[in-house]
Amino acid sequence: MITQTVNKKYFAKAYNKICPAYLSQNRFTIIYGGSGSAKSFTLYQLLLIELFNNKHQSDIIIFRKIGSTIYNSVFQGLKKLAKDWQLNDILEFKKTPLEIVNKENDRRIILSGVDDPEKLKSIVNIRIALLEEATEFTKDDFLEINRRLRGIPNIKIILVFNPISHLHWIKKHFFDNEMIRKDTDIVKCSYMDNQFLTKEDIEQLENLKYIDENDYKIYCLGEWGILTERLIFKNWSVVDTIPANAKRILSGMDFGFNPDPTVLVDCYILGDSVYFDERIYKQNLTNIELGTGFSIEEELNTIGFPKSQMIVADSAEPKSIMELRMKGFNILAVQKPGIFDSLKMMKSYKIHLTSRSKNGINEMENYVHKIDKEGNILPEPLGGNDHFIDCCRYILSQKDRLW
């Protein structure tokens, strides 16, 4: 068995908490809590071990809400774990379709988003399903997955997440409904269940109490969040200049025409600080020069934007990206990242906007959470005035991939 060849030093304390729930006969398992608790990592370990269990011929599936986010997060995490366990000769990591295959017994871990309805229709021969960052899923997403998983004994659906809001459907469905809760295993983890965190890691989590009380409850203590104010970002300031020793990384572009603007933002990084500089924020721009004086191409040339500088832009505009690429600009398409991942990433930095980023400053000052009809503050942002912020999200989503 694989567990006999893997050094126990790789297992966090969370493993011993999660393992009994994973092995139980209940259909549903909830693993929730704070950041740095090793809850996802532990589940990856359990699923890799399961892949070598020859008692089952069924497959495993890992879902994320948005399929484009699963490669850089889950797939790479499993790949690194397999390397640490010296399993690369036994496992095949396929990119198309995205899956991990045990070449000895043909069992698979399939990785998929639920943003493609056709993928849900093809769910067959699955005994274990993991919903990573489960708070990004709607209740309808969950119910559809639950309905599709059938025909195999002892099916298990695992939801893993940070408890972002006490109003979330997961809390109402699994925690507050006594009939469902009694047939559900629920495990809470915190950073204290992960002995591998560094002193700096722990300080970053504990310091949240001085930055955002709600984030401290969620990401440090692993408790259900209760939003008391609508403003989303507090971790930002305005600077006149970007430090000379800050490193320029990517630029982000969000396409628009009217009423939405086309926006270009440059980004620099220095330690745990990121600096965003608004370069373009205009309506009615075509992609390439047409003699009207209103095009992205002309704006880029006017501001002296180097064609070698990499731009990451919304993949929903492939024609725009292709036209700018044909003009020599180094522009790449990226899928719009999941909103909760993005907010968490942006809050992990000290954000600085240049004083000339007038529209970006306006967006940050007015970027708020939605409210429901009862006046409760919801975790989702109120969209519409977030074009500069979208550019920042595109840039930060490419960490460890493009910068």
C-alpha positions in Angstrom: 0.0 0.0 0.0 1.1 3.6 -0.7 0.7 4.5 3.0 3.6 2.1 3.8 6.0 4.0 1.5 5.1 7.6 2.4 7.0 9.2 5.3 4.6 10.3 8.1 6.4 13.7 8.2 4.2 14.8 5.3 1.0 14.5 7.3 -0.4 17.5 9.2 -2.3 17.2 12.4 -5.4 17.9 10.3 -5.0 14.5 8.7 -6.0 12.7 12.0 -9.1 15.0 12.3 -10.3 14.6 8.8 -9.5 10.9 8.2 -12.4 9.4 10.3 -15.0 11.6 8.5 -13.5 10.7 5.1 -13.8 7.0 5.9 -17.3 7.2 7.4 -20.4 5.8 5.6 -22.2 9.1 5.5 -22.8 10.5 2.0 -21.8 14.0 2.9 -18.6 15.3 4.6 -18.0 19.0 5.4 -14.4 20.1 6.0 -14.3 23.8 6.8 -12.2 26.3 8.7 -9.4 28.8 8.4 -6.6 29.3 6.0 -3.4 27.4 6.4 -5.1 24.6 8.2 -4.0 21.9 5.6 -7.6 20.9 5.0 -7.3 20.8 1.2 -3.8 19.4 1.3 -5.0 16.6 3.6 -7.8 15.8 1.2 -5.4 15.7 -1.7 -3.3 13.2 0.3 -6.4 11.0 1.0 -7.5 11.1 -2.6 -4.0 10.1 -3.9 -4.0 7.2 -1.4 -7.5 6.2 -2.6 -6.2 6.1 -6.2 -4.1 3.1 -5.2 -7.1 1.3 -3.5 -7.7 -1.7 -5.7 -10.9 -2.6 -3.9 -12.7 0.0 -6.0 -12.8 0.4 -9.8 -14.6 3.8 -9.6 -13.1 7.2 -10.3 -12.7 10.4 -8.2 -13.8 13.8 -9.4 -12.7 17.2 -8.0 -14.8 20.2 -8.9 -14.3 23.9 -8.8 -16.9 26.4 -9.7 -14.8 27.9 -12.6 -12.9 25.3 -14.6 -10.0 27.7 -15.5 -9.0 28.0 -11.8 -8.5 24.3 -11.2 -5.2 23.8 -13.1 -3.1 26.3 -11.1 -4.6 25.3 -7.8 -5.8 21.7 -7.5 -3.9 20.1 -10.4 -0.6 21.6 -9.5 -1.1 20.8 -5.8 -1.7 17.1 -6.6 1.3 17.1 -9.0 3.6 18.5 -6.4 2.4 16.0 -3.8 2.9 13.1 -6.2 6.5 14.3 -6.8 7.1 14.5 -3.1 5.8 10.9 -2.7 7.9 9.7 -5.7 4.8 8.6 -7.6 5.6 10.2 -11.0 6.5 6.9 -12.6 3.1 5.4 -11.7 0.8 8.4 -12.3 0.1 10.1 -15.6 -0.9 13.8 -15.4 -3.0 14.6 -18.5 -3.9 18.2 -19.5 -6.5 17.3 -22.1 -8.8 16.2 -20.5 -7.5 17.3 -17.1 -7.0 14.2 -15.1 -4.6 12.0 -13.2 -4.4 8.3 -14.1 -2.9 5.5 -12.0 -1.2 3.4 -14.8 -1.3 0.3 -12.6 -5.1 0.1 -12.1 -6.5 2.7 -14.5 -8.3 4.6 -11.7 -8.6 8.3 -12.3 -8.9 11.6 -10.5 -10.9 13.9 -12.9 -10.7 17.6 -12.5 -13.5 19.8 -13.8 -15.4 23.0 -13.4 -19.2 23.2 -13.1 -19.3 26.3 -15.4 -19.7 23.9 -18.4 -23.1 22.1 -18.2 -21.9 19.4 -20.6 -19.2 18.3 -18.1 -21.9 17.6 -15.5 -23.8 15.4 -18.0 -20.8 13.1 -18.4 -20.4 12.2 -14.7 -20.3 8.4 -14.6 -18.5 5.8 -12.4 -17.7 8.3 -9.7 -17.7 7.3 -6.0 -16.0 10.3 -4.5 -16.5 13.9 -5.4 -14.7 16.8 -3.8 -16.1 20.4 -4.1 -13.1 22.6 -3.6 -13.8 26.2 -2.4 -17.4 25.0 -2.0 -18.8 28.4 -1.0 -18.3 29.4 -4.7 -21.0 26.9 -5.7 -24.6 27.7 -5.7 -27.1 25.4 -4.1 -28.4 24.4 -7.5 -24.8 23.4 -8.5 -24.6 21.2 -5.5 -28.0 19.6 -6.0 -27.2 18.9 -9.6 -23.9 17.2 -8.7 -25.7 15.2 -6.0 -28.4 14.1 -8.4 -25.8 13.0 -11.0 -23.8 10.9 -8.6 -25.6 7.5 -8.5 -25.3 3.8 -9.3 -22.3 3.1 -7.0 -22.5 2.0 -3.3 -21.1 4.3 -0.6 -20.9 7.5 -2.7 -19.2 10.4 -0.8 -19.5 14.1 -1.5 -16.9 16.3 0.3 -17.3 20.0 0.6 -14.2 22.0 1.7 -14.2 25.8 2.2 -13.6 28.8 4.4 -16.8 29.8 6.2 -17.2 33.2 4.5 -20.8 34.1 5.6 -23.3 32.8 8.2 -25.9 33.5 5.5 -24.5 31.0 3.1 -26.7 28.2 1.8 -24.1 25.6 3.0 -24.7 26.7 6.7 -28.4 26.7 6.3 -28.5 23.3 4.5 -25.9 21.3 6.4 -25.5 23.0 9.8 -28.9 24.4 10.6 -31.1 21.6 9.2 -31.1 18.9 11.9 -32.3 16.1 9.7 -29.4 16.6 7.2 -26.8 17.4 9.8 -27.2 14.0 11.6 -26.2 12.2 8.4 -23.3 14.6 7.7 -19.8 14.5 9.0 -18.6 18.0 9.9 -14.9 18.7 10.7 -13.6 22.2 11.6 -9.8 22.9 11.1 -7.7 25.9 11.9 -4.1 26.9 11.5 -3.3 25.1 14.8 -3.9 21.8 13.0 -1.0 22.5 10.7 2.4 22.1 12.3 4.2 23.0 9.0 3.3 26.6 9.1 6.2 29.0 9.5 6.3 31.7 12.2 5.7 34.3 9.5 2.6 32.3 8.2 1.1 32.3 11.7 1.8 36.0 12.2 0.1 36.9 8.9 -3.1 35.1 10.0 -3.1 36.4 13.6 -2.4 39.9 12.4 -5.8 39.9 10.6 -7.4 40.9 13.9 -5.8 44.3 13.5 -6.8 44.6 9.9 -10.3 43.1 9.4 -12.2 41.5 12.3 -14.4 39.5 10.0 -11.5 38.2 8.0 -9.8 37.3 11.3 -12.9 35.2 12.3 -13.0 33.4 8.9 -9.4 32.9 7.8 -7.7 32.6 11.2 -10.2 31.2 13.6 -12.3 29.3 11.0 -15.6 30.7 12.3 -18.6 31.7 10.2 -18.2 35.3 9.0 -20.7 38.0 9.9 -20.3 41.1 7.7 -21.1 44.3 9.6 -20.1 46.8 6.9 -20.4 46.8 3.1 -17.0 48.3 2.1 -14.8 45.5 0.8 -11.2 46.9 0.8 -9.5 48.6 3.7 -6.0 47.5 2.9 -5.1 50.2 0.4 -3.7 53.7 0.2 -2.7 56.3 -2.4 1.0 57.1 -3.3 2.4 59.7 -5.5 5.2 57.5 -7.0 6.1 53.9 -7.3 9.2 53.0 -5.4 12.3 52.7 -7.6 13.1 49.2 -6.4 9.6 47.8 -6.9 9.5 45.1 -9.6 7.3 45.6 -12.6 5.3 42.5 -13.3 2.2 42.1 -15.5 -0.3 44.7 -16.8 -4.0 43.9 -16.8 -6.6 44.9 -19.4 -10.4 44.9 -19.2 -12.2 45.5 -22.5 -15.3 47.7 -22.8 -16.8 50.2 -25.2 -19.9 52.1 -24.0 -20.9 52.6 -21.2 -18.1 50.3 -19.9 -14.6 51.7 -20.4 -11.5 49.9 -21.7 -9.0 49.9 -18.8 -5.2 49.2 -18.6 -3.4 48.9 -15.3 0.3 48.4 -14.7 1.4 46.5 -11.6 4.6 46.5 -9.5 5.5 44.5 -6.4 7.8 45.1 -3.5 7.7 42.6 -0.6 4.1 42.3 0.6 3.0 45.5 -1.2 1.5 45.8 -4.7 1.4 49.1 -6.6 -1.3 49.6 -9.3 -1.0 52.4 -11.8 -3.9 53.3 -14.1 -2.7 53.9 -17.6 -5.9 53.8 -19.7 -9.6 54.3 -18.7 -11.6 55.4 -21.7 -14.9 54.6 -23.4 -15.6 54.2 -27.1 -12.2 52.7 -28.0 -11.9 50.3 -30.9 -9.1 47.8 -30.8 -6.8 48.9 -33.7 -6.2 52.3 -35.4 -9.0 53.2 -37.8 -8.1 56.8 -38.3 -10.6 58.1 -35.7 -8.1 58.8 -33.0 -10.0 56.5 -30.6 -8.4 53.1 -30.4 -6.6 50.9 -27.9 -3.6 50.7 -30.2 -3.2 54.5 -30.4 -3.7 54.8 -26.6 -0.9 52.3 -26.0 1.4 54.0 -28.4 0.6 57.5 -27.0 1.5 56.4 -23.4 4.7 54.8 -24.7 3.6 51.3 -23.6 6.4 48.8 -24.5 5.1 46.0 -26.8 7.2 43.5 -24.9 5.4 44.1 -21.6 3.0 41.3 -21.0 -0.7 42.2 -20.7 -3.3 39.7 -19.3 -6.8 40.3 -20.5 -10.3 38.9 -20.2 -10.5 35.8 -22.4 -14.2 36.7 -23.2 -12.7 39.0 -25.8 -10.7 36.7 -28.1 -11.1 38.9 -31.2 -9.8 42.0 -29.4 -6.9 40.0 -28.0 -6.0 38.6 -31.5 -6.2 42.0 -33.1 -3.8 43.6 -30.6 -1.5 40.6 -30.8 -1.4 41.0 -34.6 -0.2 44.6 -33.9 2.8 43.2 -32.0 1.5 43.6 -28.4 2.3 40.8 -25.9 -1.2 40.1 -24.8 -2.6 36.9 -23.3 -6.1 35.7 -22.5 -6.9 34.7 -19.0 -10.1 33.3 -17.6 -11.7 35.7 -15.1 -10.8 34.3 -11.7 -13.3 33.2 -9.1 -14.4 36.2 -7.1 -13.8 34.9 -3.6 -10.3 33.7 -4.6 -9.6 37.1 -6.0 -10.8 39.0 -2.9 -8.7 36.8 -0.7 -5.7 37.3 -2.9 -6.1 41.1 -3.0 -6.6 41.3 0.8 -3.3 39.4 1.3 -1.3 42.4 0.0 -0.9 46.0 1.0 -2.4 47.7 -2.0 -1.2 51.1 -3.2 -2.8 53.1 -6.0 -0.9 55.9 -7.7 -2.5 59.3 -7.3 -3.2 59.6 -11.0 -5.3 56.4 -10.8 -8.4 58.6 -10.3 -10.9 56.0 -11.6 -9.3 53.2 -9.7 -9.5 55.2 -6.5 -13.1 55.8 -7.1 -13.8 52.1 -7.7 -11.9 51.1 -4.5 -13.8 53.7 -2.5 -17.1 52.4 -3.7 -16.5 48.7 -4.0 -19.1 47.2 -1.7 -20.9 43.9 -0.8 -24.4 43.2 -2.0 -27.3 43.3 0.4 -30.4 41.2 0.4 -34.0 42.4 0.7 -33.8 42.0 4.5 -30.7 44.3 4.6 -28.3 41.5 5.3 -24.8 42.1 3.9 -23.8 39.3 1.5 -20.3 38.1 0.7 -20.6 38.8 -3.1 -19.4 42.2 -4.3 -21.9 44.5 -6.0 -20.6 44.6 -9.6 -20.8 47.3 -12.3 -18.1 49.7 -11.2 -15.1 47.3 -11.0 -13.2 47.6 -14.3 -10.0 48.7 -12.7 -10.4 46.1 -10.0 -10.9 43.4 -12.6 -7.6 44.3 -14.1 -6.0 43.9 -10.7 -7.7 40.5 -10.3 -6.4 39.3 -13.7 -2.8 40.2 -12.7 -2.9 38.6 -9.2 -4.5 35.5 -10.5 -1.4 34.7 -12.5 0.9 34.5 -9.5 3.2 31.5 -9.7 2.4 31.1 -13.3 3.4 34.2 -15.1 5.3 36.2 -12.4 
